[in-house]
Amino acid sequence: MRWTRTSNGISSRWRERRSPPAPRRRARRAGDPRREAPALIAADREVRVGSTHHATVERVDDRDHVIIEPLPDLTEVLGRLVGPLVVLDTETTGLHRHNGDRLISLAVLPLDRDRGPGEERVTFAAYRLTVNPGRPSSPQALAVHGLTEAELATKPALSRAMASQVVRFIGGSTVVAHNTPFDAGFVQSECERLGMGWRPDEGQVADTRLLCKLLWPGEPGSLDALATRLGVDRGDRDAGHDALADARLLARCLPGLVEALVRHIHGKAAA
């Protein structure tokens, strides 16, 4: 279960919820995490991370809702990162899938399963697609991906067959993304529009952006910052974002990220 914080307080909700529930006004008992979580959240423009919880923001019906969840168990996350993986990246018309924004392009990049932790695991057998979203991109999103309405008008709309291919390509692998709630969330929303019930299992995802904020508190958590920190060549990313290029960049960052995660876990165990 997750909790949302609105201007009227915090209300519990299930992940499948389509619209925000009415605020619950009854008093919380002492020790209830729904009461204590907001005090644990540190203000941060990129992602809000506290000592026991983290928060993301979703916009639904033109209102922002803060989603509060417990921090992941880093040992469990490490186990996911050394198993079968696919790296996911998307480009969209904007930030808010619950407010009508749509998927434009995606890339699913499976990684070599025969390499060990910390070894380069990039493979180039990827699935990618670009579709007509049926609506214009926001100026901010257009500045990121550079895909104009004229270009996208020549592309097909996302079909059930195309979405099924994406789901089959992901299979039972752990989905890794630099902001998994965003990327996997847009895939989930598009599948729902097509009458498909796909969504990744809680134990089948790894959010590298959240890991960055936990491993390097107070430092920028962007993919660019991660690549620079690990000495990974960013290529021509400054010229614009591309789903497959970004997925490959994140894949090249994973060995260094896994090594940093191992050091962090061992350091906490020794403390």
C-alpha positions in Angstrom: 0.0 0.0 0.0 1.1 3.5 -0.7 0.0 6.8 0.8 -0.8 10.1 -0.9 -0.4 13.5 0.6 -2.7 16.3 -0.7 -3.5 19.7 0.6 -6.0 18.0 2.9 -3.7 15.5 4.4 -2.6 11.9 3.7 -4.9 9.2 2.4 -4.2 5.5 1.8 -4.5 4.1 -1.7 -3.8 1.1 -3.7 -1.4 1.3 -6.7 -4.2 0.5 -9.1 -6.2 3.6 -8.2 -7.2 5.6 -11.1 -8.2 8.9 -9.4 -7.4 10.4 -5.9 -9.6 9.3 -3.1 -11.4 11.6 -0.7 -9.1 12.7 2.1 -9.4 10.7 5.3 -9.9 13.0 8.3 -9.9 10.6 11.2 -7.0 11.0 13.6 -4.0 8.7 13.2 -2.7 6.8 16.2 0.8 7.5 17.4 3.3 5.4 15.6 1.2 5.2 12.4 3.7 5.7 9.5 1.0 7.6 7.5 1.3 10.3 10.2 5.0 10.2 10.6 6.2 9.8 7.0 5.9 13.5 6.0 8.2 14.6 8.8 10.9 12.2 7.5 10.9 13.6 4.0 13.6 16.1 3.1 12.8 18.7 0.5 14.6 18.1 -2.7 13.9 19.3 -6.2 14.8 15.9 -7.9 13.3 13.3 -5.5 12.3 13.4 -1.9 14.2 10.9 0.2 14.0 10.6 4.0 15.4 8.1 6.5 12.7 5.5 6.1 10.5 6.7 3.2 10.7 8.4 -0.2 8.2 10.4 -2.1 7.3 11.0 -5.7 4.7 13.4 -7.2 1.9 12.4 -9.6 -0.5 14.9 -11.2 -4.1 13.7 -11.4 -6.9 15.9 -12.7 -4.6 18.9 -12.5 -3.8 18.3 -8.8 -0.4 17.2 -7.5 -0.4 14.1 -5.2 2.7 13.1 -3.2 3.1 9.3 -3.1 4.9 8.2 0.0 6.5 4.7 0.1 9.0 2.9 2.3 12.6 2.9 1.1 13.6 -0.3 -0.7 15.8 -3.0 0.9 19.1 -2.4 -0.8 20.2 -6.0 -0.4 17.1 -7.1 -2.3 17.7 -4.5 -5.0 21.3 -5.8 -5.4 19.9 -9.2 -5.9 17.7 -7.9 -8.7 20.5 -6.1 -10.4 22.7 -9.2 -10.8 19.8 -11.3 -12.2 18.1 -11.2 -15.6 17.6 -7.5 -16.5 16.0 -5.3 -19.1 16.7 -1.6 -19.2 13.7 0.5 -20.1 13.5 4.1 -21.2 10.7 6.2 -22.7 10.0 9.5 -24.3 6.6 11.1 -23.7 4.5 14.1 -24.5 4.9 15.4 -20.9 5.4 14.3 -17.3 1.8 13.4 -16.3 0.3 10.2 -17.5 -2.8 10.6 -15.3 -3.3 14.0 -16.8 -3.4 12.8 -20.5 0.2 12.7 -21.5 1.1 9.8 -23.8 4.0 7.6 -24.8 6.0 8.6 -27.9 8.9 6.2 -28.0 10.4 3.5 -25.9 13.3 1.1 -25.8 13.7 -2.2 -24.0 17.3 -3.3 -23.8 18.0 -6.8 -22.4 21.4 -7.3 -20.8 23.8 -10.2 -21.1 22.9 -12.7 -18.4 26.3 -14.5 -18.4 28.3 -11.6 -16.9 28.9 -11.2 -13.2 28.3 -8.2 -10.9 30.3 -5.2 -12.0 31.0 -6.6 -15.4 29.9 -4.9 -18.6 26.5 -6.4 -19.6 25.4 -4.3 -22.5 23.8 -6.1 -25.5 22.6 -4.4 -28.6 19.6 -6.7 -29.3 16.9 -4.2 -28.3 13.3 -3.6 -28.9 12.3 0.0 -29.8 9.3 1.7 -31.2 8.1 5.2 -32.0 4.4 5.9 -32.2 1.9 8.8 -32.9 0.7 9.8 -29.5 -2.4 11.6 -30.8 -1.6 14.8 -29.0 1.1 17.5 -29.1 4.1 17.4 -26.7 4.5 20.1 -24.1 7.2 22.6 -25.0 9.4 21.2 -22.3 9.1 17.6 -23.5 9.7 18.7 -27.1 12.9 20.4 -26.1 14.1 17.1 -24.6 13.2 14.5 -27.3 12.9 16.8 -30.4 10.2 14.7 -32.1 7.8 17.1 -33.8 4.1 16.7 -34.5 5.0 16.5 -38.3 7.4 13.7 -37.7 5.1 11.8 -35.4 2.1 12.2 -37.8 3.8 9.6 -40.1 4.0 7.0 -37.3 1.3 4.5 -36.4 -0.7 4.7 -33.2 0.3 2.2 -30.5 -1.6 -1.0 -31.1 -2.4 -3.9 -28.9 0.0 -6.1 -31.0 2.8 -3.6 -30.5 2.2 -3.4 -26.7 2.1 -7.2 -26.5 5.6 -7.3 -28.1 6.9 -4.9 -25.5 5.5 -7.1 -22.7 6.9 -10.3 -24.2 10.3 -8.6 -24.6 10.3 -7.7 -21.0 9.2 -11.2 -20.0 10.1 -12.1 -16.4 13.2 -9.9 -16.2 13.8 -7.2 -13.6 12.9 -3.8 -15.2 15.6 -1.2 -14.6 15.0 2.5 -15.4 16.3 5.8 -14.2 12.9 6.8 -12.7 11.0 3.5 -12.9 7.7 4.9 -11.7 7.7 7.2 -14.7 8.9 4.9 -17.4 7.1 1.7 -16.3 4.1 3.8 -15.4 3.7 5.1 -18.9 3.9 1.6 -20.3 1.4 0.5 -17.8 -1.0 3.3 -18.7 -0.7 2.6 -22.4 -1.4 -1.1 -21.8 -4.5 -0.2 -19.8 -5.8 2.0 -22.6 -5.5 -1.1 -24.9 -7.3 -3.3 -22.4 -4.2 -5.0 -21.2 -3.4 -5.5 -17.5 0.4 -5.4 -17.5 2.3 -3.8 -14.7 5.7 -4.8 -13.2 5.7 -6.7 -9.9 7.0 -4.9 -6.9 9.9 -7.3 -6.7 10.6 -6.9 -10.5 11.8 -3.3 -10.6 14.9 -1.3 -9.8 14.9 2.5 -9.8 18.4 3.7 -10.4 17.5 7.3 -9.8 16.3 6.5 -6.3 19.5 4.4 -5.8 21.6 7.5 -6.7 19.9 9.6 -4.1 20.5 6.9 -1.4 24.1 6.2 -2.4 25.1 9.9 -2.9 22.8 12.0 -0.6 22.6 15.6 -1.5 24.1 15.1 -5.0 22.3 15.4 -8.3 20.5 12.2 -9.2 20.1 12.6 -13.0 21.4 10.1 -15.5 23.9 12.7 -16.7 25.2 13.1 -13.2 25.5 9.4 -12.7 27.4 8.9 -15.9 29.8 11.7 -15.0 30.3 10.4 -11.5 31.2 6.9 -12.8 33.3 8.2 -15.7 30.9 6.8 -18.4 30.9 8.6 -21.8 27.6 10.4 -22.2 28.0 10.6 -26.0 25.9 13.3 -27.7 23.2 13.3 -25.0 23.4 17.1 -24.8 22.0 17.3 -28.3 18.8 15.5 -27.3 17.4 12.4 -25.7 16.7 9.2 -27.5 15.1 6.2 -25.7 17.5 3.6 -27.0 20.6 5.8 -26.5 19.5 6.6 -23.0 18.8 2.9 -22.2 22.3 2.0 -23.4 23.9 4.8 -21.4 22.1 3.5 -18.2 23.2 0.0 -19.0 26.8 1.1 -19.3 26.5 2.8 -15.8 25.1 -0.3 -14.1 28.5 -2.0 -13.4 29.8 1.1 -11.5 26.4 1.5 -9.8 26.4 -2.1 -8.6 29.9 -1.8 -7.3 28.9 1.4 -5.3 25.9 -0.4 -4.0 28.0 -3.3 -2.8 30.4 -1.0 -1.0 27.5 0.9 0.6 25.9 -2.4 1.9 29.2 -3.7 3.2 29.9 -0.3 4.8 26.6 -0.3 6.7 27.1 -3.9 7.8 30.6 -3.1 9.2 29.4 0.1 11.0 
